[in-house]
Each structure stands twice: as C-alpha cells, then as structure tokens.
C-alpha cells in the first residue's frame, strides 16, 4: 500500500516541506492548519474566535479534498499560545463536532508558525 499525498487549492498551500495531508489506507493524517486565507495567504486573526473558525474551515477543506468530513475525524491536536483562550477556542471548535466529538489534546506552546494563536491537526478514518 502506498501513501497518497493530498492537496486541495481550497486550503492554504504548505508553507514548508510537508503535505496538507497524507492518506494511508483508510486513514487520513492532516498537517496542522492555521488561519491563512487560501486565496490571498493573509492571516485571519482579528480575534481568537475568527481565527479558530478560519483554522477549522481550512481543516474542513483538507478533509473534503480527501473525501472525508468532520464526522470521520477520530483525533485532533490543538496547539494554542495562551491557555487563557481555551474556552473561546472550544466554543468555536465545538460547532464543527455537534455529536460524537473526537478524542483530543490541547497543548499550550510558546510560538506557532507565522505567530498565529492556534493550530489544529487531525486524524480521520473511513470505515
């Protein structure tokens, strides 16, 4: 079985030597998404709610580009710069997982690419 590299123009292009996602068998591994506008490359970060929604929309575009959806997600990882924003990020994030949310961890870090405030990656499985 060979891995399939996933690319969609509906999500921001990788800003380094990595792929938007890799499909291995029936499991999709996404790279971390940040709040970049896929058309302009501009950051969307007026506030943490807007930024989180932009991240989730980019993640959704990568999932869709591979034929997956949020209902296929089994695990997410969230990196945030300020744990004080945890509740606000959770509120925006939860709108994408209305029932049966995936497993998850949230980690506070000192710095993220392009000095964003939140980055999210996921693993999705097709049954």
N, C-alpha and C positions, 0 to 999 in steps of 0.2 A: 504494500500500500504506500503510495507516495502522497506527500502533503500537497495541498492546493493553496497557493497564495491568493488571498482575497484583496481586491482593490475596487473601490467604488468612487467615482467623482462626486458623489453626494456627501462624502465625508472629507475632512481635510486630508491632504496628502501627508505622508510620513515626513517628519522634519529631521530624520536621521536614517541610519542604516537598519531599518526594520519595516515590516509589512503592517498594513492596517489590521489584518487578521490572518490566521492560518487554520485551514480546515484539515484535520487529521482524522480520517474515517468519518464518524458521525459527530465528532466533537470539534467545536469552533473555539479558538483561543483568540481573543481580541487584544490588541495593544491598548494601552491607556489612551483615552480620549480626553482632550482638553477643549476649552471653549473657543476654538478657532472657527471663523466663518469659512465654510468650504469654498465659497466663490471668491472671496477677497483676501483671505488669510488674516483678516483683522481679528483681534481678540474681542470677545463679547464678555465684558466683565464690569458693567456698571454697578452691579451688586451681586451678592453671592447667590441669590435666587435665580437671577437671569443667567448667571454663569453656569450654575448646575443644570438648568434646563438646556442650555446650549450643548453642554457635555453629553447629556442624555440623548439629545437629538442626533448628535454625531455618532454616538454608540448605536442608536437605532438604525442609522443609515448603514453602518458597517454590518450589523446583523442582517438587515434586509438585503444587502448586496451579496450575502452568502446564502440567502434563502431561509434565514432564521428570523425569529422575533423575540421580544422580551419574554414571551411565555416559554421559550426554550432555554432561558438562562437558568443555570443551576448555582452559579457562584459569581459574586462581584467583589472587587477590591477597590476601596476608595482611599485615596491619599488626599489629605487636606492640610493646609498650612496653619489653621487655627481651630483647635478642638472646640473653641467657643462658638463656632459656626455650625457645629454638629446638628443641632435641632433644625436649623434653617435648611441645611443641605438635605437632611432626612425628609423634611416636608416636601421638597421639590422631587427628590428621588422616588418617594413613595407613590407619586402619581403615575409612575411607569410600571409599577408592580402592584396592581389593585388587589390581587388574590394570590396566594401561594408564593410569597416573595422568596428569592433565592437565598442561599447561605451567603454570608458576607463578613468582611472585616473592614474596619476603618482605622487608618493609621495617620497620626499627625507627623508631618515631616517639616524640615526647616526650609526647603526650597523645592520648587517644581519647575519644569520646563517653561520658559517664557514668563517666569514669575507669576504663573496662574495660582489660583487659590484652591482648585480642586481638579483631580484627575481620576477617572474611573475606567477600569477594565473589567472584562467578564469572561466566563466560560459558559458556552451553551452546548446542549446536546440534543440531537434529533433522535427520537425513539424509533 
